[in-house]
């Protein structure tokens, strides 16, 4: 799954922290942005028969080796994402101007067993850190192999359940969106929340996060209902929330452009004046169908600032003559982080203390930091829905305050 803050990394921790902004500027990297991608939340890898030892190639010629596990030959969208992430990793190496890094690229084909074999192979070949894989189940398999050898993993799944000490998720987690939008709503005087939540895995995650965030910010949930993704099934949960909405000042609908307009239309059909409520969403609202729905004008959602992603896309398009998928920026940032840590951190480059530096790091997808439990914090902007697209109403933070919990 971005802002314009400068990249940070630990130097001689804990006594001194050194900004690597100058390093990134001189090596051709840019601070940048990307919208959330929830496609791989609790995703099941595509079924394939007979896992085989992944064949690999190398990218870069440095002495420090890093495994990179991607679903290059997986069917459908997973394979498309894998190829784009491979391109982005190659681009990061090129733009860093010959870093002392060599990527050991392994194709897991989208299967957990092949991901496990790829991780084992990369570690046997000298990898000091593993980047990837993409699917949640595959991350679990890779984490087991890597932890047994005391090798850290930076993975791309959006399922926080597979994060662990030493297995860090660089992806955009739904929990970050929810915390940011509730925090901003509370700061502007909104404390009574109604919620209509999709009845799926993503909805289960955001529901738990909403309850925690609202409690943290001294608010209350007036009504919360789940809805299936069909107009007939929406009727009863929408009716219940509509009846309770008079006691709320905000309405949270964490879904995408294929559902939110229908939900809002159903609320209006039940007599709800949605303009009286502050509509709230997640990064899934970064969708032309949301901007084209007049009843959603003025709604707020949390997401990275898009400026950096646009910059990345232009460079990617110039190099590969096609547009990247959104997950491509995760591979770019992971490789750029490895290259920067190799250049600045010496023997401690991939230690837990370095990777969980509370000051965090920044790259194309903006400010982020890894928590000790393997999840992450993201510096997100708050955006306002408008007919011409999103408008920033609260910029992404330029630094993190305090240490992450967990």
C-alpha positions as CSV (number, residue, x, y, z in Angstrom):
1,X,0.0,0.0,0.0
2,X,2.8,7.1,1.4
3,X,4.1,11.5,2.2
4,X,6.9,13.6,1.8
5,X,8.8,13.0,5.0
6,X,12.5,12.3,4.9
7,X,13.7,8.7,5.3
8,X,15.1,7.9,8.7
9,X,17.2,5.1,10.0
10,X,19.1,4.3,13.1
11,X,22.8,5.0,13.0
12,X,24.8,4.2,16.2
13,X,21.7,3.2,18.1
14,X,20.6,4.0,20.7
15,X,22.8,7.1,21.2
16,X,22.3,8.7,17.8
17,X,19.9,8.6,14.9
18,X,21.0,9.6,11.5
19,X,18.8,10.8,8.7
20,X,19.4,8.9,5.4
21,X,17.5,11.5,3.4
22,X,20.7,12.8,1.8
23,X,21.7,9.3,0.9
24,X,18.4,8.6,-0.8
25,X,18.4,12.0,-2.6
26,X,21.9,11.3,-4.0
27,X,21.1,7.8,-5.1
28,X,18.0,8.7,-7.1
29,X,15.3,7.6,-4.7
30,X,12.3,9.8,-4.0
31,X,9.9,10.2,-1.1
32,X,6.5,9.3,-2.5
33,X,2.8,7.6,-2.1
34,X,0.2,4.8,-2.8
35,X,-3.3,3.8,-1.9
36,X,-4.2,0.9,0.2
37,X,-4.5,-2.5,-1.3
38,X,-6.6,-5.0,0.7
39,X,-6.6,-7.7,-2.0
40,X,-4.2,-10.0,-0.1
41,X,-6.0,-9.8,3.3
42,X,-6.3,-13.5,4.4
43,X,-5.8,-14.4,0.8
44,X,-5.5,-18.1,-0.1
45,X,-2.7,-18.8,-2.6
46,X,-3.9,-20.1,-6.0
47,X,-4.1,-23.9,-6.1
48,X,-1.3,-25.6,-7.9
49,X,-0.3,-29.2,-7.8
50,X,3.2,-30.4,-6.8
51,X,5.4,-27.7,-5.3
52,X,8.8,-27.7,-7.0
53,X,12.0,-26.1,-5.9
54,X,11.7,-22.4,-7.1
55,X,14.1,-21.5,-9.9
56,X,15.8,-18.2,-9.2
57,X,17.8,-15.4,-10.8
58,X,19.7,-12.6,-9.2
59,X,19.3,-8.9,-9.4
60,X,22.3,-6.7,-8.5
61,X,25.9,-7.7,-7.9
62,X,26.5,-6.7,-4.3
63,X,28.0,-8.7,-1.5
64,X,25.0,-8.6,0.8
65,X,22.3,-11.1,-0.3
66,X,18.6,-10.7,0.3
67,X,16.0,-13.3,-0.8
68,X,13.0,-11.9,-2.8
69,X,10.0,-14.3,-3.0
70,X,7.2,-13.4,-5.4
71,X,4.4,-15.2,-7.2
72,X,5.9,-14.6,-10.7
73,X,4.2,-17.6,-12.4
74,X,1.0,-17.6,-10.4
75,X,-2.2,-17.5,-12.4
76,X,-4.3,-14.4,-12.7
77,X,-3.9,-11.2,-10.8
78,X,-1.3,-12.7,-8.4
79,X,1.1,-13.3,-11.3
80,X,0.5,-9.8,-12.6
81,X,1.3,-8.4,-9.2
82,X,4.4,-10.6,-8.9
83,X,5.8,-9.5,-12.2
84,X,5.2,-5.8,-11.4
85,X,6.9,-6.2,-7.9
86,X,9.9,-7.9,-9.6
87,X,10.2,-4.9,-11.9
88,X,9.9,-2.5,-9.0
89,X,12.6,-4.3,-7.1
90,X,14.9,-4.1,-10.2
91,X,14.1,-0.4,-10.5
92,X,15.0,0.2,-6.9
93,X,18.4,-1.5,-7.4
94,X,19.0,0.6,-10.5
95,X,18.0,3.9,-8.9
96,X,20.1,3.3,-5.9
97,X,23.2,3.4,-8.1
98,X,24.7,0.0,-7.7
99,X,24.1,-0.7,-4.0
100,X,26.1,-3.5,-2.2
101,X,23.1,-5.8,-2.5
102,X,22.2,-8.8,-4.5
103,X,18.6,-10.0,-4.7
104,X,18.1,-13.8,-4.9
105,X,14.7,-13.9,-6.7
106,X,12.6,-16.9,-6.1
107,X,9.3,-17.7,-7.9
108,X,6.8,-19.3,-5.5
109,X,4.1,-19.7,-8.1
110,X,1.6,-18.5,-5.6
111,X,1.9,-21.6,-3.4
112,X,2.9,-21.7,0.3
113,X,5.1,-24.8,-0.1
114,X,7.0,-23.3,-3.0
115,X,7.5,-20.1,-0.9
116,X,8.9,-22.2,1.9
117,X,11.3,-23.9,-0.5
118,X,12.3,-20.6,-2.0
119,X,13.1,-19.1,1.4
120,X,15.1,-22.2,2.4
121,X,17.0,-22.0,-0.9
122,X,17.7,-18.3,-0.5
123,X,18.9,-18.7,3.0
124,X,21.1,-21.6,2.0
125,X,22.6,-19.3,-0.7
126,X,23.5,-16.7,1.9
127,X,20.5,-14.4,2.2
128,X,20.7,-12.3,5.4
129,X,17.0,-11.1,5.0
130,X,14.0,-12.3,3.1
131,X,11.6,-10.0,1.3
132,X,8.1,-11.4,0.6
133,X,6.1,-13.4,0.0
134,X,2.7,-11.9,-0.9
135,X,0.1,-14.3,0.4
136,X,-0.7,-14.7,4.1
137,X,-0.4,-18.5,4.3
138,X,3.0,-18.3,2.4
139,X,4.2,-15.7,4.9
140,X,3.6,-18.2,7.7
141,X,5.6,-20.9,6.0
142,X,8.5,-18.6,5.2
143,X,8.5,-17.2,8.7
144,X,9.0,-20.7,10.1
145,X,12.0,-21.3,7.9
146,X,13.6,-17.9,8.5
147,X,13.1,-17.8,12.3
148,X,14.8,-21.2,12.6
149,X,17.9,-19.6,11.1
150,X,17.5,-16.2,12.8
151,X,16.8,-14.4,9.5
152,X,14.3,-11.5,9.4
153,X,11.5,-11.4,6.9
154,X,9.8,-8.3,5.4
155,X,6.6,-9.6,3.9
156,X,3.8,-8.1,1.8
157,X,0.6,-9.7,3.1
158,X,-2.1,-7.4,4.6
159,X,-3.2,-10.0,7.1
160,X,-1.8,-8.9,10.5
161,X,-2.4,-12.4,11.9
162,X,0.8,-13.6,10.1
163,X,3.0,-10.9,11.6
164,X,5.4,-11.9,14.4
165,X,8.6,-11.0,16.0
166,X,11.1,-11.1,13.1
167,X,8.4,-11.3,10.5
168,X,7.5,-7.7,9.6
169,X,4.7,-6.6,7.3
170,X,5.4,-3.7,5.0
171,X,1.9,-3.7,3.5
172,X,-0.9,-1.3,4.2
173,X,-2.9,-2.8,7.1
174,X,-6.6,-1.9,7.5
175,X,-5.9,-1.2,11.2
176,X,-3.8,1.9,10.2
177,X,-6.6,3.4,8.1
178,X,-9.2,2.9,10.9
179,X,-6.9,4.4,13.6
180,X,-6.1,7.5,11.5
181,X,-9.7,8.3,10.4
182,X,-11.1,7.8,14.0
183,X,-8.3,9.9,15.5
184,X,-8.9,12.7,13.0
185,X,-12.7,12.5,13.5
186,X,-12.3,12.7,17.3
187,X,-9.9,15.6,17.0
188,X,-12.6,17.5,15.0
189,X,-15.3,16.9,17.6
190,X,-16.9,13.6,16.3
191,X,-17.5,11.1,19.1
192,X,-20.7,9.2,18.2
193,X,-20.2,6.6,15.5
194,X,-22.5,4.5,13.5
195,X,-21.1,1.8,11.2
196,X,-22.1,-0.3,8.3
197,X,-19.5,-2.9,7.7
198,X,-19.1,-5.5,4.9
199,X,-19.7,-9.1,6.0
200,X,-16.2,-10.4,4.9
201,X,-12.7,-10.9,6.2
202,X,-11.8,-7.2,5.6
203,X,-14.9,-6.2,7.5
204,X,-14.0,-8.4,10.5
205,X,-10.6,-6.7,10.7
206,X,-11.9,-3.1,10.5
207,X,-14.7,-3.9,13.0
208,X,-12.2,-4.9,15.7
209,X,-10.0,-1.9,14.9
210,X,-13.0,0.5,15.0
211,X,-14.0,-0.7,18.5
212,X,-10.5,-0.3,19.8
213,X,-9.9,3.1,18.1
214,X,-13.2,4.6,19.2
215,X,-12.5,3.5,22.8
216,X,-9.0,4.9,22.6
217,X,-10.4,8.3,21.5
218,X,-13.2,8.4,24.1
219,X,-16.0,7.9,21.6
220,X,-19.0,5.6,21.5
221,X,-20.4,3.3,18.8
222,X,-24.2,4.0,18.5
223,X,-24.9,1.2,16.1
224,X,-22.9,-1.3,14.1
225,X,-24.3,-3.7,11.5
226,X,-22.9,-6.0,8.9
227,X,-24.2,-6.3,5.3
228,X,-23.7,-8.8,2.5
229,X,-22.8,-7.5,-0.9
230,X,-26.2,-7.5,-2.5
231,X,-28.9,-4.9,-2.4
232,X,-31.5,-7.2,-1.0
233,X,-29.3,-8.4,1.9
234,X,-28.4,-4.8,2.7
235,X,-32.0,-3.8,3.5
236,X,-32.3,-4.9,7.2
237,X,-28.8,-3.8,8.5
238,X,-29.3,-0.5,6.7
239,X,-32.7,0.0,8.3
240,X,-31.3,-0.7,11.8
241,X,-28.5,1.8,11.4
242,X,-30.8,4.3,9.8
243,X,-33.1,4.2,12.9
244,X,-30.1,4.8,15.2
245,X,-28.3,7.4,13.1
246,X,-30.1,10.3,14.7
247,X,-27.9,9.8,17.7
248,X,-24.7,9.6,15.7
249,X,-22.5,12.4,14.3
250,X,-20.4,10.1,12.1
251,X,-21.1,7.1,9.8
252,X,-18.3,4.7,9.0
253,X,-18.6,2.6,5.8
254,X,-15.3,0.7,5.2
255,X,-15.9,-0.7,1.7
256,X,-15.0,0.1,-1.9
257,X,-16.6,1.8,-4.9
258,X,-18.7,-1.2,-5.9
259,X,-20.6,-1.1,-2.6
260,X,-20.5,2.2,-0.8
261,X,-22.7,4.2,-3.2
262,X,-25.4,1.5,-2.9
263,X,-25.2,1.6,0.9
264,X,-25.5,5.4,1.0
265,X,-28.4,5.2,-1.5
266,X,-30.2,2.7,0.8
267,X,-29.6,4.9,3.8
268,X,-31.2,7.9,1.9
269,X,-34.1,5.6,1.0
270,X,-34.6,5.0,4.7
271,X,-34.9,8.7,5.3
272,X,-31.3,9.4,6.5
273,X,-29.9,12.8,5.7
274,X,-26.3,11.7,5.0
275,X,-25.2,15.3,4.7
276,X,-25.9,15.7,8.4
277,X,-23.5,12.9,9.2
278,X,-19.8,12.9,8.7
279,X,-19.2,10.0,6.3
280,X,-16.0,8.1,7.1
281,X,-14.1,5.4,5.1
282,X,-10.8,3.7,4.6
283,X,-8.3,3.7,1.7
284,X,-10.7,1.6,-0.3
285,X,-12.5,4.9,-1.0
286,X,-9.7,5.9,-3.3
287,X,-11.9,5.0,-6.3
288,X,-13.4,7.0,-9.2
289,X,-16.9,5.6,-8.3
290,X,-16.7,7.1,-4.9
291,X,-15.7,10.6,-6.3
292,X,-18.6,10.3,-8.9
293,X,-21.2,9.8,-6.2
294,X,-22.6,13.2,-5.2
295,X,-24.0,11.9,-1.8
296,X,-20.4,11.0,-0.7
297,X,-19.0,14.5,-1.3
298,X,-17.3,15.7,1.8
299,X,-16.7,12.2,3.2
300,X,-13.3,11.6,4.8
301,X,-11.0,8.6,4.4
302,X,-7.4,7.8,5.4
303,X,-4.8,6.9,2.8
304,X,-1.3,7.7,1.7
305,X,-0.7,11.0,-0.1
306,X,-0.9,10.1,-3.8
307,X,1.9,12.4,-5.0
308,X,4.7,9.9,-4.5
309,X,2.8,7.1,-6.2
310,X,2.3,9.4,-9.2
311,X,6.0,10.1,-9.3
312,X,6.8,6.4,-9.0
313,X,4.3,5.5,-11.8
314,X,5.9,8.0,-14.2
315,X,9.4,6.5,-13.6
316,X,8.0,2.9,-13.8
317,X,6.1,3.7,-17.0
318,X,9.2,5.2,-18.6
319,X,11.2,2.1,-17.8
320,X,8.8,-0.7,-18.5
321,X,6.2,0.9,-20.9
322,X,3.3,0.0,-18.7
323,X,1.7,1.0,-15.5
324,X,2.5,-0.8,-12.2
325,X,0.1,-2.5,-9.9
326,X,-0.3,-0.8,-6.5
327,X,1.6,-3.5,-4.7
328,X,4.7,-2.8,-6.8
329,X,5.6,0.1,-4.5
330,X,6.0,-2.3,-1.5
331,X,8.7,-4.3,-3.3
332,X,10.4,-1.0,-4.3
333,X,10.4,0.3,-0.7
334,X,11.6,-3.1,0.7
335,X,14.6,-3.2,-1.6
336,X,15.4,0.5,-1.1
337,X,15.3,0.0,2.7
338,X,17.6,-3.0,2.5
339,X,20.0,-1.0,0.3
340,X,20.0,2.0,2.6
341,X,20.5,-0.1,5.7
342,X,23.4,-2.0,4.1
343,X,25.0,1.4,3.3
344,X,24.5,3.0,6.7
345,X,24.2,0.4,9.4
346,X,27.1,-2.0,9.1
347,X,26.9,-5.3,10.9
348,X,23.6,-4.3,12.7
349,X,21.9,-3.6,9.4
350,X,19.1,-6.1,9.9
351,X,19.0,-6.4,13.7
352,X,15.7,-6.1,15.4
353,X,16.8,-2.8,16.9
354,X,17.5,-1.4,13.5
355,X,14.4,-2.7,11.8
356,X,12.1,-1.5,14.7
357,X,13.7,1.9,15.0
358,X,10.8,4.0,16.4
359,X,11.8,7.0,14.2
360,X,10.8,4.8,11.2
361,X,11.6,5.0,7.6
362,X,10.2,6.7,4.5
363,X,10.1,5.8,0.8
364,X,7.6,5.8,-2.0
365,X,4.8,4.7,0.2
366,X,5.6,7.3,2.8
367,X,6.4,7.2,6.5
368,X,6.3,3.8,8.2
369,X,7.8,1.8,11.0
370,X,7.8,-1.8,12.1
371,X,6.4,-2.7,15.5
372,X,8.2,-5.4,17.6
373,X,5.2,-7.7,17.0
374,X,5.7,-7.5,13.2
375,X,2.8,-5.2,12.3
376,X,3.5,-1.6,11.3
377,X,2.5,2.0,11.8
378,X,1.9,4.2,8.7
379,X,1.9,7.9,8.3
380,X,-1.4,8.5,6.5
381,X,-3.2,11.6,5.2
382,X,-6.9,12.3,5.7
383,X,-8.6,13.0,2.3
384,X,-11.9,14.5,1.5
385,X,-14.1,13.2,-1.3
386,X,-14.8,15.8,-4.0
387,X,-16.1,15.5,-7.6
388,X,-12.7,16.0,-9.1
389,X,-10.9,13.5,-6.9
390,X,-9.5,13.5,-3.4
391,X,-8.5,16.6,-1.5
392,X,-6.0,16.5,1.4
393,X,-7.6,17.9,4.6
394,X,-4.9,16.7,7.0
395,X,-1.4,16.0,5.7
396,X,0.4,12.8,6.6
397,X,2.7,13.2,9.6
398,X,6.3,14.1,8.9
399,X,7.5,12.1,11.9
400,X,6.3,9.6,14.5
401,X,5.7,10.7,18.0
402,X,6.8,8.2,20.7
403,X,7.5,4.5,20.4
404,X,5.1,2.0,18.9
405,X,3.2,-0.2,21.3
406,X,3.4,-4.0,21.0
